[in-house]
């Protein structure tokens, strides 16, 4: 019989992944090209990934504003809606505050 393998994440890791998934979801609503463009810019300009947005939301904000201008507010709204469905832990609240 095979043993089940469970990946245990701490709270910070779960919040980090939740934010990354929310950002990716919002960008995928616009299209795969837009998601890939954001990933490429984050890597090139800041040597980071979307999953690093919890630590550095300002990087993501700058890139989203530069790439999408006024549509940034729509992206932020989608991210906010996804995260509002979770318990609003302090790290998520801080992330959303920086992104505004």
N, C-alpha and C positions, 0 to 999 in steps of 0.2 A: 504494500500500500504506500502511495506517495504521501509525503508530508506536505502540508500546505505552507506556502511561503508568504508571509505578510510583510509588506513594506510599512514600517512605522515612521510616520512623519511627526515632527514636533509642530507646535502651533505656528511658529514663524515660517516653517517650510510650507505648511498648508495654506497660510495666508498668501505667501509668495506665489504659490501655484494658482490659487483662486484669482488673484489679481492678473496674473499672466493669461489665464484662460479667459477672463472677462475682456481684457484688451484684445486678445486674438479674435474673440467672438465679434466684438464691435468692428474690427477691421475686416473680418471675413464677410460681414454684411455688405461692405463696400466692394469687396472682390479680393481674390487671392493675390493679384498683382500689388494691391495697396498694402496688404500684410507683408509681403516679401520686401517691398520698398522700405517699410518701416524697420524691419529686421536688418536689412542691409545697412541702412543709415546708422542705426544704433551700434552695430558692430564696427563700422568704418570710423565713425566720429567719436564714439565713447568706449569702444571695445567692451560692449556689454550686450545683453540679450533682453528680450521683453521680460523675462523672469527676474531681471535685476531692477525692475521698476519700483518695487517696494522700497529698496534702499535709495534709489535715485529717480524719483518720479519727475524731477525737473528735466532730465534728459529726454524722456518720452514726451513731455509737454512741449519742449522746444521743437522737436522733430514733427510732432503732429500739427503744431501751429504753422510751421514752415511749409509742410507738404499740403495741408488741407485748408488752411485759412479759416474762413467762417464755418466750414463743415466740422471744425474741431469741436464746436459746442455739441453737435449731434453725436459725435463719437463719444464725448465725455458723458452725455446723457445716457447712451446705451451702456457704457461701462458702469455708471452710477446705478442704473436700474438693476443690472446683474448683481452688483455688490450689495444693494439694498436688501436683496432677498436673503442675505446671510445675516448673521449677528454682526452688528457693527462694532467689531473689536477696535481698540485704539489704533493699531497699525493701519487698518483699512480707513478709518476716519482721517488719520494723518495723510495718507496717500491721496485721498479725495480732496482734502484741503489744499495741498500743494498743486494738484491738477487744475483747480478752479481758476 
